[in-house]
Amino acid sequence: LDRVGGYDTRYGRWGYEHLDLSNRIYNAGLTSFRFADVVGSEDLIFSCDERTKVGSSVSDIERFHLVRNLKTRSEASYTSAEYREFRTRPVGAAAQNVVLTTYLTAQPDPQRGTTWTPNYADLAELRRSVERHGRRLVVLHDCLDEPDTDLVTHVRVAPGGAFGSPYFHRWLCWWRYLREHPDIDQVWCVDGTDVEMLRDPFPEMDDRLYVGDEPAPLCIPWMVYQHGGSAKLLQFLSDNRGVPLLNCGLTGGRRETVLEFCRDMFDFCVTNAREAGPLDMGPFNYVARTWYAGMIVHGRQVSTEFRKFDRVSTESWWRHK
């Protein structure tokens, strides 16, 4: 536990996490055998789960998708000796829940082809809604000069952005902030200009990864057009063409989970930027469904239907357009 930590929660509800832990223990030099066992163990232990003698909380179809989608992460762990934190926060630290957003105007918006003129009013709707629920909002920005309040904190970040994309830069900003604030328990990383908190999500969250979505299927023409230069993403879109399109404007969960997700997102974006383009919708869907398949929650509990401008929902935590 001191050397390699515990289970990797990114495996979610089922599959591979025990192999991952054994790999890390072995690669750290803590055992001479990767999967140690005793002679004749099949006569000592009868696994009802393995022999399907008991019911499972994971359906056969869900298990099929988890095996396929988690295989990449499991194979990567074969040479890993990394430490995986297994506690929700440092012992004795006071927990806090926060909403993070970014407001980055130093570089042009590659989706719209324009440079944003800083205007603090753009964040007014999000700010008011978070304050209304008594929650804390942290704005990571490169252009504002606003005083902090009891519930709103403004943090200036260095202007920049890998490969000229603020869509990539925001994941780096979120990752750095979460890395530097281990006192955070739960967090949401949200778009700043078209998102509104309708209900307080924090009391109802667990250890899963919550994301936004859209009514369209994954493999829509817009996605193919934006990411057509990446063979990896095109194959992913083709293989998963009928699944719901996830939207990167809403990402929430435990600090440790979201911290890792932000790092994985930034790594994927900058590694594949030249082929995949400067937008992050394709990488978001790829990383979420490939590396976090067992953890994803989306739907009307998380957000209203995209672009419906629904402010009266009593079911959804967030309105996203």
The 8 nearest C-alpha neighbors of each residue, nearest first, counted from 0:
[[1, 4, 2, 3, 5, 85, 82, 83],
 [0, 2, 4, 3, 82, 5, 84, 83],
 [1, 3, 0, 4, 82, 27, 24, 81],
 [4, 2, 82, 0, 81, 83, 1, 23],
 [5, 3, 0, 83, 82, 84, 1, 2],
 [6, 4, 85, 83, 0, 84, 7, 3],
 [5, 7, 16, 8, 20, 85, 83, 17],
 [6, 8, 9, 83, 16, 10, 5, 19],
 [7, 9, 10, 11, 6, 256, 16, 206],
 [10, 8, 11, 7, 291, 294, 256, 290],
 [11, 9, 8, 293, 16, 7, 291, 14],
 [12, 10, 293, 294, 9, 8, 13, 291],
 [11, 13, 293, 294, 10, 14, 57, 8],
 [14, 12, 11, 293, 10, 15, 57, 65],
 [13, 15, 16, 10, 66, 65, 12, 69],
 [16, 14, 18, 17, 19, 73, 10, 13],
 [15, 17, 19, 18, 14, 6, 10, 7],
 [16, 18, 20, 19, 15, 21, 6, 14],
 [19, 17, 21, 15, 20, 16, 22, 73],
 [18, 20, 16, 22, 17, 21, 76, 15],
 [19, 21, 17, 23, 22, 18, 6, 24],
 [22, 20, 18, 24, 23, 19, 25, 33],
 [23, 21, 19, 25, 20, 24, 77, 26],
 [22, 24, 80, 26, 20, 25, 79, 21],
 [25, 23, 21, 27, 22, 29, 26, 20],
 [24, 26, 33, 22, 28, 30, 27, 23],
 [27, 25, 23, 80, 28, 24, 22, 79],
 [26, 28, 80, 24, 25, 29, 23, 3],
 [29, 27, 25, 26, 30, 24, 31, 23],
 [30, 28, 27, 24, 25, 31, 26, 2],
 [31, 29, 25, 32, 28, 24, 33, 27],
 [30, 32, 33, 25, 29, 28, 35, 34],
 [33, 31, 35, 34, 30, 25, 36, 29],
 [32, 34, 25, 35, 22, 21, 31, 30],
 [35, 33, 32, 36, 21, 22, 18, 25],
 [36, 34, 32, 33, 37, 31, 30, 21],
 [35, 37, 34, 38, 40, 32, 39, 33],
 [38, 36, 40, 39, 35, 41, 43, 34],
 [39, 37, 40, 36, 41, 42, 43, 35],
 [38, 40, 41, 42, 37, 43, 36, 44],
 [41, 39, 43, 42, 38, 37, 44, 36],
 [40, 42, 39, 43, 44, 45, 38, 46],
 [43, 41, 40, 39, 44, 45, 38, 37],
 [44, 42, 40, 41, 45, 39, 37, 38],
 [43, 45, 41, 42, 40, 46, 39, 47],
 [46, 44, 47, 41, 43, 42, 50, 49],
 [47, 45, 49, 48, 50, 44, 52, 51],
 [48, 46, 52, 50, 49, 51, 53, 45],
 [47, 49, 51, 46, 50, 53, 52, 55],
 [48, 50, 46, 51, 47, 52, 45, 53],
 [49, 51, 47, 48, 52, 46, 53, 45],
 [52, 50, 48, 53, 49, 47, 54, 55],
 [53, 51, 47, 50, 48, 54, 49, 46],
 [54, 52, 51, 47, 48, 55, 50, 49],
 [53, 55, 56, 52, 51, 48, 57, 47],
 [56, 54, 57, 53, 58, 48, 51, 59],
 [55, 57, 58, 54, 12, 13, 59, 61],
 [58, 56, 55, 61, 62, 59, 13, 12],
 [57, 59, 61, 60, 62, 56, 55, 63],
 [60, 58, 62, 61, 63, 57, 64, 55],
 [59, 61, 63, 62, 58, 64, 57, 65],
 [62, 60, 58, 64, 63, 59, 65, 57],
 [61, 63, 65, 59, 60, 64, 58, 66],
 [62, 64, 60, 66, 61, 65, 59, 67],
 [65, 63, 67, 61, 62, 66, 68, 60],
 [66, 64, 62, 68, 67, 63, 69, 61],
 [67, 65, 63, 64, 69, 68, 70, 62],
 [68, 66, 64, 65, 70, 69, 63, 71],
 [67, 69, 289, 65, 70, 66, 64, 292],
 [70, 68, 72, 71, 66, 65, 67, 290],
 [69, 71, 73, 72, 68, 67, 66, 74],
 [72, 70, 74, 73, 69, 75, 68, 290],
 [73, 71, 75, 69, 70, 74, 290, 76],
 [72, 74, 70, 76, 75, 71, 19, 15],
 [73, 75, 71, 76, 77, 72, 70, 78],
 [74, 76, 72, 73, 77, 71, 78, 79],
 [77, 75, 79, 73, 74, 78, 19, 22],
 [76, 78, 75, 74, 22, 79, 73, 19],
 [79, 77, 76, 26, 75, 80, 22, 23],
 [80, 78, 76, 23, 81, 77, 26, 22],
 [79, 81, 23, 27, 26, 3, 82, 24],
 [82, 80, 79, 3, 83, 23, 27, 4],
 [81, 83, 3, 4, 84, 2, 80, 5],
 [84, 82, 4, 5, 3, 7, 85, 81],
 [83, 85, 4, 86, 82, 5, 255, 87],
 [84, 86, 5, 4, 83, 87, 6, 7],
 [87, 85, 88, 84, 89, 90, 5, 255],
 [86, 88, 85, 184, 89, 255, 253, 254],
 [89, 87, 86, 90, 181, 182, 184, 92],
 [90, 88, 92, 91, 181, 86, 87, 182],
 [89, 91, 92, 88, 86, 93, 87, 182],
 [90, 92, 89, 93, 88, 94, 182, 87],
 [93, 91, 89, 90, 182, 94, 88, 181],
 [94, 92, 182, 91, 95, 183, 88, 184],
 [95, 93, 184, 182, 183, 92, 96, 88],
 [96, 94, 183, 184, 182, 97, 93, 185],
 [95, 97, 185, 184, 186, 183, 94, 98],
 [98, 96, 186, 135, 136, 99, 95, 187],
 [97, 99, 187, 136, 186, 188, 137, 135],
 [100, 98, 188, 137, 187, 136, 138, 189],
 [99, 101, 138, 189, 191, 188, 190, 139],
 [100, 102, 139, 138, 140, 103, 169, 191],
 [101, 103, 140, 139, 104, 191, 100, 141],
 [102, 104, 140, 141, 105, 101, 165, 142],
 [105, 103, 115, 106, 114, 102, 117, 141],
 [106, 104, 158, 103, 141, 107, 159, 142],
 [105, 107, 104, 114, 108, 163, 165, 164],
 [108, 106, 114, 113, 109, 112, 105, 115],
 [107, 109, 113, 110, 112, 111, 114, 106],
 [110, 108, 112, 111, 107, 277, 164, 113],
 [109, 111, 108, 112, 278, 277, 113, 107],
 [112, 110, 113, 109, 108, 107, 114, 115],
 [111, 113, 109, 108, 110, 107, 114, 115],
 [114, 112, 107, 108, 111, 115, 109, 110],
 [115, 113, 107, 108, 106, 116, 104, 112],
 [114, 116, 104, 117, 113, 107, 108, 105],
 [115, 117, 118, 114, 104, 113, 105, 142],
 [118, 116, 115, 119, 142, 104, 143, 121],
 [117, 119, 120, 121, 116, 122, 143, 115],
 [118, 120, 121, 122, 117, 123, 143, 145],
 [119, 121, 123, 122, 118, 124, 117, 192],
 [120, 122, 119, 192, 123, 118, 191, 124],
 [123, 121, 120, 192, 125, 191, 124, 119],
 [122, 124, 120, 126, 125, 121, 127, 119],
 [125, 123, 127, 126, 122, 128, 195, 192],
 [124, 126, 195, 128, 123, 127, 122, 194],
 [125, 127, 123, 129, 124, 128, 122, 130],
 [128, 126, 130, 124, 129, 125, 131, 123],
 [127, 129, 131, 125, 196, 130, 126, 195],
 [130, 128, 131, 126, 132, 134, 127, 196],
 [131, 129, 133, 127, 132, 128, 134, 126],
 [130, 132, 128, 129, 133, 127, 134, 126],
 [133, 131, 130, 129, 134, 199, 128, 198],
 [134, 132, 130, 131, 129, 135, 150, 199],
 [133, 135, 129, 132, 130, 150, 136, 97],
 [134, 136, 150, 97, 151, 98, 137, 129],
 [137, 135, 98, 151, 97, 99, 150, 152],
 [138, 136, 152, 99, 151, 153, 98, 139],
 [137, 139, 153, 100, 101, 154, 140, 99],
 [140, 138, 101, 154, 155, 100, 153, 102],
 [141, 139, 102, 155, 103, 101, 156, 142],
 [140, 142, 155, 156, 103, 158, 157, 143],
 [141, 143, 140, 117, 104, 144, 103, 105],
 [144, 142, 145, 141, 140, 117, 119, 155],
 [143, 145, 146, 142, 153, 155, 119, 141],
 [144, 146, 143, 147, 153, 119, 152, 148],
 [147, 145, 148, 144, 153, 152, 151, 143],
 [146, 148, 152, 151, 153, 145, 149, 150],
 [149, 147, 151, 150, 146, 152, 153, 145],
 [148, 150, 151, 147, 152, 135, 130, 136],
 [149, 151, 135, 148, 136, 130, 134, 152],
 [152, 150, 136, 148, 147, 137, 135, 149],
 [151, 153, 137, 147, 138, 136, 154, 148],
 [154, 152, 138, 137, 147, 139, 155, 151],
 [155, 153, 139, 138, 140, 156, 152, 137],
 [154, 156, 140, 141, 139, 153, 157, 142],
 [157, 155, 141, 140, 139, 158, 154, 172],
 [156, 158, 159, 141, 155, 140, 172, 160],
 [159, 157, 141, 105, 156, 160, 103, 106],
 [160, 158, 157, 161, 105, 168, 163, 106],
 [159, 161, 168, 163, 164, 165, 162, 167],
 [160, 162, 163, 164, 168, 167, 269, 159],
 [163, 161, 164, 160, 272, 269, 277, 167],
 [164, 162, 160, 161, 106, 165, 159, 277],
 [163, 165, 166, 160, 167, 277, 162, 161],
 [166, 164, 168, 167, 160, 169, 103, 106],
 [167, 165, 164, 168, 169, 278, 279, 277],
 [168, 166, 165, 164, 169, 170, 265, 161],
 [167, 169, 160, 165, 171, 170, 166, 161],
 [168, 170, 172, 171, 167, 166, 165, 173],
 [171, 169, 173, 261, 172, 168, 265, 167],
 [170, 172, 174, 168, 169, 173, 265, 175],
 [173, 171, 169, 175, 170, 174, 176, 168],
 [174, 172, 170, 176, 171, 175, 169, 177],
 [173, 175, 171, 177, 261, 258, 172, 176],
 [176, 174, 178, 172, 173, 177, 171, 179],
 [175, 177, 173, 179, 178, 174, 172, 180],
 [178, 176, 180, 174, 179, 175, 258, 173],
 [177, 179, 175, 176, 180, 174, 181, 258],
 [178, 180, 176, 177, 175, 181, 174, 182],
 [181, 179, 177, 182, 178, 183, 176, 175],
 [182, 180, 183, 179, 88, 178, 177, 89],
 [181, 183, 180, 94, 92, 93, 184, 95],
 [184, 182, 95, 181, 94, 96, 180, 185],
 [183, 185, 94, 95, 254, 96, 253, 182],
 [186, 184, 253, 96, 254, 252, 183, 97],
 [187, 185, 97, 251, 98, 96, 252, 254],
 [186, 188, 251, 98, 250, 99, 189, 97],
 [189, 187, 99, 250, 100, 249, 98, 251],
 [190, 188, 249, 248, 100, 187, 191, 99],
 [191, 189, 248, 100, 192, 194, 193, 249],
 [190, 192, 100, 122, 193, 189, 194, 101],
 [191, 193, 122, 121, 190, 194, 125, 124],
 [194, 192, 320, 319, 191, 190, 195, 125],
 [193, 195, 319, 318, 125, 190, 192, 191],
 [194, 196, 125, 318, 317, 128, 197, 124],
 [197, 195, 317, 128, 198, 129, 316, 318],
 [196, 198, 317, 316, 195, 318, 315, 199],
 [199, 197, 316, 196, 200, 315, 317, 132],
 [198, 200, 201, 316, 132, 197, 196, 202],
 [201, 199, 316, 203, 202, 198, 204, 301],
 [200, 202, 204, 203, 199, 185, 96, 186],
 [203, 201, 204, 200, 199, 205, 185, 96],
 [202, 204, 201, 200, 205, 199, 316, 300],
 [205, 203, 201, 202, 200, 206, 252, 207],
 [204, 206, 207, 203, 252, 253, 208, 202],
 [207, 205, 253, 252, 208, 204, 256, 294],
 [206, 208, 294, 205, 252, 295, 209, 296],
 [209, 207, 295, 252, 294, 251, 296, 210],
 [208, 210, 296, 251, 250, 295, 297, 252],
 [211, 209, 250, 249, 297, 296, 251, 208],
 [210, 212, 246, 249, 245, 297, 247, 302],
 [211, 213, 245, 246, 244, 297, 298, 210],
 [212, 214, 305, 215, 244, 245, 246, 304],
 [215, 213, 243, 216, 212, 244, 304, 305],
 [214, 216, 213, 244, 243, 217, 219, 218],
 [217, 215, 243, 244, 241, 242, 218, 219],
 [216, 218, 244, 240, 243, 242, 219, 241],
 [217, 219, 240, 236, 216, 222, 220, 237],
 [218, 220, 221, 222, 217, 216, 223, 215],
 [221, 219, 223, 222, 224, 218, 225, 217],
 [222, 220, 224, 223, 219, 225, 218, 226],
 [223, 221, 225, 224, 220, 219, 226, 218],
 [222, 224, 220, 227, 226, 221, 225, 219],
 [223, 225, 221, 227, 222, 226, 220, 228],
 [226, 224, 222, 223, 227, 221, 276, 278],
 [227, 225, 275, 223, 228, 224, 229, 276],
 [228, 226, 223, 224, 229, 225, 233, 275],
 [227, 229, 274, 226, 275, 230, 276, 273],
 [230, 228, 274, 275, 231, 232, 227, 226],
 [229, 231, 233, 232, 234, 228, 227, 274],
 [232, 230, 229, 234, 233, 235, 275, 236],
 [231, 233, 235, 229, 234, 230, 236, 226],
 [234, 232, 236, 230, 235, 231, 229, 237],
 [235, 233, 237, 231, 232, 236, 238, 230],
 [234, 236, 232, 238, 233, 237, 239, 231],
 [237, 235, 233, 218, 239, 240, 234, 238],
 [236, 238, 234, 240, 235, 239, 233, 218],
 [237, 239, 235, 236, 240, 234, 241, 233],
 [240, 238, 236, 237, 241, 242, 235, 217],
 [239, 241, 218, 237, 217, 236, 242, 238],
 [240, 242, 216, 239, 217, 243, 218, 238],
 [241, 243, 216, 217, 239, 240, 244, 218],
 [244, 242, 216, 217, 245, 215, 241, 214],
 [243, 245, 217, 216, 213, 212, 215, 242],
 [246, 244, 212, 211, 284, 213, 243, 247],
 [245, 247, 212, 211, 248, 213, 244, 280],
 [248, 246, 249, 283, 280, 211, 250, 245],
 [247, 249, 190, 189, 246, 211, 250, 188],
 [250, 248, 189, 211, 210, 247, 188, 251],
 [251, 249, 210, 188, 187, 209, 189, 247],
 [252, 250, 187, 209, 186, 208, 188, 210],
 [253, 251, 208, 185, 186, 257, 209, 207],
 [252, 254, 185, 256, 255, 184, 206, 257],
 [253, 255, 185, 257, 256, 184, 258, 186],
 [256, 254, 258, 253, 257, 259, 87, 84],
 [255, 257, 253, 259, 258, 254, 260, 252],
 [256, 258, 260, 254, 259, 255, 252, 261],
 [259, 257, 255, 261, 256, 174, 260, 254],
 [260, 258, 262, 256, 257, 261, 263, 255],
 [259, 261, 257, 263, 262, 258, 264, 256],
 [262, 260, 264, 170, 258, 174, 259, 263],
 [261, 263, 259, 265, 264, 260, 174, 266],
 [262, 264, 260, 266, 261, 265, 267, 259],
 [265, 263, 261, 267, 262, 266, 260, 268],
 [264, 266, 268, 262, 267, 263, 170, 171],
 [267, 265, 263, 264, 268, 269, 270, 262],
 [266, 268, 270, 264, 265, 269, 271, 263],
 [267, 269, 265, 271, 272, 266, 270, 264],
 [268, 270, 272, 271, 266, 267, 265, 161],
 [271, 269, 267, 268, 272, 266, 273, 265],
 [270, 272, 268, 269, 275, 274, 273, 267],
 [273, 271, 269, 275, 276, 268, 274, 270],
 [274, 272, 271, 276, 275, 277, 270, 228],
 [273, 275, 229, 228, 272, 271, 276, 226],
 [274, 276, 226, 229, 272, 228, 271, 273],
 [275, 277, 272, 274, 278, 273, 226, 225],
 [276, 278, 164, 272, 109, 279, 275, 166],
 [279, 277, 276, 280, 166, 110, 164, 281],
 [278, 280, 282, 281, 283, 166, 167, 277],
 [281, 279, 283, 282, 278, 247, 284, 246],
 [280, 282, 284, 283, 279, 285, 226, 222],
 [283, 281, 285, 279, 284, 280, 286, 268],
 [284, 282, 280, 281, 286, 285, 279, 287],
 [283, 285, 287, 281, 282, 286, 288, 245],
 [284, 286, 282, 288, 283, 287, 289, 281],
 [285, 287, 289, 290, 283, 284, 288, 282],
 [288, 286, 291, 284, 285, 289, 290, 283],
 [287, 289, 292, 285, 286, 291, 284, 290],
 [290, 288, 68, 286, 285, 287, 292, 291],
 [289, 291, 286, 287, 292, 288, 69, 72],
 [292, 290, 287, 294, 293, 9, 288, 289],
 [293, 291, 288, 294, 289, 290, 295, 68],
 [292, 294, 11, 12, 291, 10, 295, 65],
 [295, 293, 11, 207, 208, 291, 292, 12],
 [296, 294, 208, 209, 292, 293, 207, 291],
 [295, 297, 209, 208, 210, 294, 207, 298],
 [298, 296, 210, 211, 301, 209, 212, 295],
 [299, 297, 300, 301, 302, 212, 296, 211],
 [298, 300, 302, 301, 303, 315, 314, 304],
 [299, 301, 315, 298, 314, 302, 316, 297],
 [302, 300, 299, 316, 315, 298, 297, 317],
 [303, 301, 317, 315, 299, 318, 316, 300],
 [302, 304, 318, 299, 315, 305, 309, 317],
 [303, 305, 307, 306, 302, 213, 299, 214],
 [304, 306, 213, 307, 319, 320, 303, 214],
 [307, 305, 320, 308, 304, 319, 309, 303],
 [306, 308, 309, 305, 304, 320, 303, 319],
 [309, 307, 320, 306, 310, 318, 319, 305],
 [310, 308, 307, 311, 312, 303, 318, 304],
 [309, 311, 312, 308, 318, 197, 303, 195],
 [312, 310, 309, 313, 197, 314, 308, 315],
 [313, 311, 314, 310, 315, 309, 303, 197],
 [312, 314, 315, 311, 198, 197, 316, 310],
 [315, 313, 312, 300, 299, 316, 198, 303],
 [316, 314, 300, 302, 301, 299, 317, 303],
 [315, 317, 198, 197, 301, 200, 302, 196],
 [318, 316, 302, 196, 197, 315, 195, 301],
 [317, 319, 195, 303, 302, 194, 320, 196],
 [320, 318, 194, 305, 193, 317, 303, 302],
 [319, 306, 308, 193, 305, 318, 307, 194]]
